[in-house]
Amino acid sequence: MVIERFRDNDMVPVYERLRDAGRGLPDGLEYVDSWVEPTFARCFQLMRCDDPALFQQWVLHWRGTGATIEIVPVVPAARTREVVTPFLAPAKG
């Protein structure tokens, strides 16, 4: 999960870069979807890759737009359920 924060809640410079230069995704980094807060303060993007260095390449593409980028590794809930299940107490009757 990528969390972008926009300086002064101004996402216009980011959208201009997106329009003019695309997402700047290196091969192997996949954009899935994104959601923007109504205040334009943050954008939440779901992305996939096997190599964290690809995120570093992508972040460099967005320099100078006023956005700060936080990358939060997440695990799909179904996979988490598989990991947790052996640790669950037996179900009560």
N, C-alpha and C positions, 0 to 999 in steps of 0.2 A: 504494500500500500504506500503510495506516495502522497504526502501532504504538502501542497504548495501554499505559501502565505504571500500575499501581495502587499507590497509597500503602499501604505495609505489606502488600502482596499481598492487599489487601482489595477485592474487586470488588463486594461487596454494595451499596455506595452507587450504583455505576453500574447494577447490575441493578435497583435500586429506581427509579432515574430512568427507565430503559428501560421498566419496567412501568407507571409512572405517567404518563409524558409521551412515550413512543415514542422513536424514533431522532432526531427533530429534523432530519430531512433536508430541506434547501431543495429546491425544484423544480430539477431538473437534476443533482442529486447522487444517484447510484445506489449503493446497498449491494448487493454481490454475495454475499459469504460471509465468515465469520470463524472463527478457530481460537484457542483459549485454551490456554496452557501448563498442565500439570498442577499447577504450584505456584501458579497464579493471579497470577503476577507480570506477565504480558503477554498482550495479545490482539492478534492480527494480523487486520486487516480489509482485504479487497479491495473497493475502491470505484472508481466511474467518474464522470468529469465533464469538461467542456470548459473550465470557468472555475474557476481555482484559488481565486477569492474565495468560491466556494460552500463550500469547506473551512473558510474563516475563519468563515462564518456557523454552520456545523455545530459547530466547536470551541467557539464561544460558548455553544451549547446545553448543553454538558457542564461548564461552570464550576461549581465548588463540589462536585464529586463525588470529588475526590482523585485524579483521573486526569490524567496528562500525556499529550499526544498528539503524536506525530511523524508527519509526512506525507512519504512517500518516493515520488517519481514513478518509475514502472516502465514498461518497454516489453515487450509480449508477446514471447516467445521466437521465434515465427514471424516477426514483423516485424523483430526483431533479425537473424535469419538472412538476410532479404532485404537488409538494410543491409550486412552483413558479407561476403556472397558475392562481390561484385566485387573484394574485397581478398584473397581466398584464393589461395594458390599453386596451380598446376595439380595435380590428383591424381596420385599416383605409381602407375604401371602395374600 
